[in-house]
Amino acid sequence: MRRRTVLAALPLGLLASCAAQDGTSVELARQPVRLVFFRDDSVALDPGAMSVVQDAAAVAARYPGAPVRVLGYIAPDPNHAPTIALARARAEHVASELARLGVARERIQVQGRGTAPFADVPVESRRVEIHIGAA
């Protein structure tokens, strides 16, 4: 008789587990993209940028199974050909800071994306986006 009780409780446990995962998925879907801005031709993180990276690391710690995507962008420069190397260097620098703050490096996916799609605003174009939970 005891065995039936355990087996009868099993589906409820599985349902509770699924509900928890769905709740986590909803919470992750609501996470905003965190933006880190850079000065022209720089990979340096000022105090405001470091604050954003620290916030992202704290959120990533709450969701240890979620991937973290770090995408680097550059502003177009009419005098030079766009280079993906600077975009990648910015993303790598942010990823290194995230790892230093405790995010497992194997969770972090880094991409240099090149010129930002809205190139009319150079400051906003010189950025790194941190996506938590996005595949």
C-alpha positions in Angstrom: 0.0 0.0 0.0 2.8 2.3 0.8 4.3 1.9 -2.7 1.1 3.1 -4.3 1.2 6.3 -2.3 4.7 7.1 -3.5 3.8 6.4 -7.1 0.6 8.4 -6.8 2.6 11.4 -5.5 5.1 11.1 -8.4 3.0 12.9 -11.0 2.3 15.8 -8.7 6.1 16.1 -8.1 6.7 16.1 -11.8 4.1 18.8 -12.3 5.6 20.9 -9.6 9.0 20.6 -11.2 7.6 21.6 -14.6 5.8 24.6 -13.1 9.0 25.8 -11.4 10.8 25.5 -14.8 8.1 27.4 -16.5 8.2 30.1 -13.8 12.0 30.4 -14.4 11.5 30.6 -18.1 9.0 33.4 -17.7 11.3 35.3 -15.4 14.2 34.9 -17.8 12.0 36.1 -20.7 11.3 39.3 -18.7 15.0 40.0 -18.2 16.0 43.2 -20.0 19.0 43.3 -22.3 21.8 45.0 -20.3 23.7 47.7 -22.3 27.3 48.7 -21.7 28.5 51.8 -23.6 32.0 52.7 -24.6 34.0 55.7 -25.6 35.2 55.9 -29.2 38.0 53.4 -29.9 37.9 52.1 -26.3 37.3 48.8 -24.5 37.6 50.5 -21.0 34.7 50.1 -18.6 33.9 53.3 -16.7 32.1 53.1 -13.3 28.6 53.2 -14.9 29.5 50.3 -17.3 31.0 48.3 -14.4 27.7 48.7 -12.5 25.8 47.2 -15.5 28.2 44.3 -15.7 27.9 43.7 -11.9 24.1 43.7 -12.2 24.3 41.2 -15.1 26.6 38.9 -13.0 24.2 39.0 -10.1 21.2 38.1 -12.3 23.3 35.3 -14.0 24.0 33.9 -10.5 20.3 33.7 -9.8 19.9 31.6 -13.0 22.9 29.3 -13.1 21.6 27.2 -16.0 20.9 30.1 -18.3 23.3 31.0 -21.1 24.8 34.5 -21.2 25.3 36.1 -24.6 27.6 39.0 -24.9 27.4 40.9 -28.2 29.8 43.7 -29.2 29.0 46.6 -31.6 30.9 49.5 -33.0 29.8 52.9 -34.4 30.4 53.3 -38.1 33.3 55.5 -39.0 33.1 57.2 -42.4 36.9 57.6 -42.4 37.7 53.9 -41.7 36.4 50.6 -42.8 34.3 49.0 -40.0 36.2 46.5 -38.0 34.7 43.6 -36.1 37.9 43.3 -34.0 37.0 46.2 -31.8 33.4 44.9 -31.4 34.8 41.5 -30.4 37.4 43.1 -28.0 34.6 45.0 -26.2 32.5 41.8 -25.9 35.5 39.8 -24.7 36.4 42.4 -22.1 32.8 42.4 -20.7 32.8 38.6 -20.8 36.1 38.5 -18.8 34.6 40.8 -16.2 31.5 38.6 -15.9 33.8 35.6 -15.4 35.8 37.5 -12.8 32.5 38.2 -11.0 31.6 34.5 -10.9 29.8 33.7 -14.1 31.1 30.3 -15.4 33.1 31.0 -18.6 31.5 28.1 -20.4 28.1 29.8 -20.0 29.3 32.9 -21.8 28.9 33.1 -25.5 30.8 36.1 -27.1 30.3 37.6 -30.5 31.6 40.7 -32.2 28.7 41.8 -34.4 30.4 44.9 -36.0 28.5 48.0 -36.9 25.3 48.6 -35.0 22.0 48.7 -36.9 21.2 52.3 -35.8 24.3 54.0 -36.8 22.9 57.5 -36.6 23.6 57.6 -32.8 27.3 56.8 -32.4 27.3 56.7 -28.6 24.5 54.0 -28.6 26.3 52.2 -31.4 29.4 51.7 -29.3 28.0 49.1 -27.0 27.9 45.6 -25.7 24.6 43.9 -25.1 24.4 41.3 -22.3 21.5 38.8 -22.9 20.8 36.4 -20.0 18.8 33.3 -20.8 18.6 34.0 -24.5 19.6 31.1 -26.7 
